[in-house]
Amino acid sequence: MKVTMYTDGSSLGNPGPGGFGVLMTAGPHRKEISAGYRKTTNNRMELLAVIVGLEALKKPNTEILIYTDSQYVQRAVSEKWVFGWEKKGFKGKKNADLWQRFLRIYRHHKVTFQWVKGHAGIAGNERCDELAVSAAKSGDLRVDEGYEQVNP
């Protein structure tokens, strides 16, 4: 079964409180995931949304089409930058912890990325933005350890 996934991340200040939202559909099934963090960046939340969505899949080799409004994430994968970063040990790259986590789960699936313009009325993207902003504003904010260890 093919999975369609929309992802979005948001930060209220950069850095600042942030959140991510994921909307996944497969046939009649629909799942939403979100979480908020007390101190993070927009790029980290965009990438974390993709990671958490992929980690939620139960079957390996799932075919997934991911819609994201993050050129940072989409281009890093589609233009294969992340594989060059990996070969160089992510030296000097931001968010190395998340990129390494991404690659571990990415390799278990058949993933295609499609960039979409944010805030352009695309229903799945708009829903993920709502989830991300709501999570960032919630009283239940997690610690983004990968960010806060490097940026106390």
C-alpha positions in Angstrom: 0.0 0.0 0.0 1.2 3.5 -0.9 1.4 6.1 1.9 0.9 9.8 1.3 2.5 12.0 4.0 2.3 15.7 4.6 4.8 17.2 7.0 5.5 20.7 8.4 7.5 22.3 11.2 7.2 25.6 12.8 9.1 27.7 15.3 7.9 30.7 17.2 11.2 32.5 17.0 14.2 30.9 15.5 15.4 29.6 17.9 12.4 29.4 20.1 9.5 27.1 20.9 8.7 24.9 18.0 6.5 22.0 16.8 5.9 19.6 14.0 2.9 18.1 12.4 2.5 15.0 10.2 -0.6 13.8 8.3 -0.4 10.3 6.8 -3.0 8.6 4.7 -3.1 5.1 3.2 -6.3 4.0 1.6 -9.0 4.6 4.2 -6.5 5.1 7.0 -5.5 8.5 8.3 -3.1 9.3 11.1 -1.9 12.7 12.6 1.2 13.1 14.8 2.5 16.3 16.4 4.7 17.4 19.2 6.1 20.6 20.6 9.6 21.6 21.8 10.7 24.3 24.2 13.8 25.5 22.2 14.5 24.5 18.6 14.6 25.8 15.1 12.3 25.7 12.1 14.6 23.5 10.1 14.9 21.0 12.9 11.1 20.8 13.2 10.7 20.4 9.4 13.2 17.5 9.4 11.8 15.9 12.6 8.3 15.8 11.1 9.6 13.7 8.3 11.6 11.4 10.6 8.7 10.8 13.0 6.4 10.1 10.1 8.7 7.5 8.7 9.3 6.0 12.1 5.6 5.5 12.5 5.4 3.2 9.6 5.2 -0.5 10.6 6.2 -2.3 7.4 9.6 -1.9 5.7 9.9 -1.1 2.0 6.8 1.0 2.2 6.3 3.3 -0.8 5.9 6.9 0.5 5.2 10.2 -1.2 6.1 13.0 1.2 4.8 16.5 0.6 6.9 19.2 2.4 7.1 22.9 2.2 10.7 22.7 3.3 13.2 23.2 0.5 15.9 22.5 3.1 14.6 18.9 3.6 13.4 18.2 0.1 16.5 19.4 -1.7 18.9 17.8 0.8 17.5 14.4 -0.1 16.4 14.9 -3.8 19.6 16.5 -4.8 21.6 14.0 -2.7 23.4 16.6 -0.5 22.7 14.5 2.6 24.7 11.5 1.2 27.7 13.7 0.6 27.4 15.1 4.2 27.2 11.6 5.5 30.4 10.6 3.6 32.2 13.5 5.3 30.9 12.6 8.7 28.5 15.6 8.7 31.5 17.7 9.6 30.4 21.3 10.0 26.7 20.6 9.2 23.8 21.7 11.4 21.3 19.1 12.6 23.7 16.2 12.1 21.9 14.2 14.8 18.6 14.5 13.0 20.1 13.8 9.5 21.7 10.6 10.9 18.4 9.5 12.4 16.7 10.3 9.1 19.1 8.2 7.1 18.6 5.2 9.4 14.8 5.1 8.8 14.9 6.5 5.2 16.8 3.5 4.0 14.1 1.1 5.1 11.5 2.6 2.7 11.0 3.8 -0.8 10.7 7.6 -0.3 9.9 10.3 -2.8 9.7 14.0 -1.9 7.5 16.6 -3.4 8.0 20.2 -2.5 4.8 22.3 -2.1 4.4 26.0 -1.4 3.6 26.7 2.2 0.5 28.6 3.1 -0.9 28.2 -0.4 -4.2 26.5 0.6 -3.0 22.9 0.1 -5.2 21.1 2.6 -2.7 18.5 3.9 0.0 21.1 4.3 -2.3 23.6 6.0 -3.4 20.9 8.5 0.2 20.0 9.3 0.9 23.7 9.9 -2.0 23.9 12.3 -0.7 20.8 14.1 2.8 22.2 14.3 1.8 25.7 15.6 -0.6 24.2 18.1 2.1 21.9 19.4 4.6 24.8 19.7 2.0 26.8 21.7 1.0 23.9 24.0 2.0 23.7 27.6 3.5 20.3 27.0 6.9 21.1 25.4 9.6 18.5 25.1 13.4 19.1 25.2 15.1 19.0 21.8 18.3 17.5 23.3 20.1 17.6 20.0 19.6 21.3 19.8 20.0 22.3 23.4 23.2 20.3 24.0 24.8 22.3 21.2 23.0 25.6 22.0 22.5 25.8 25.7 
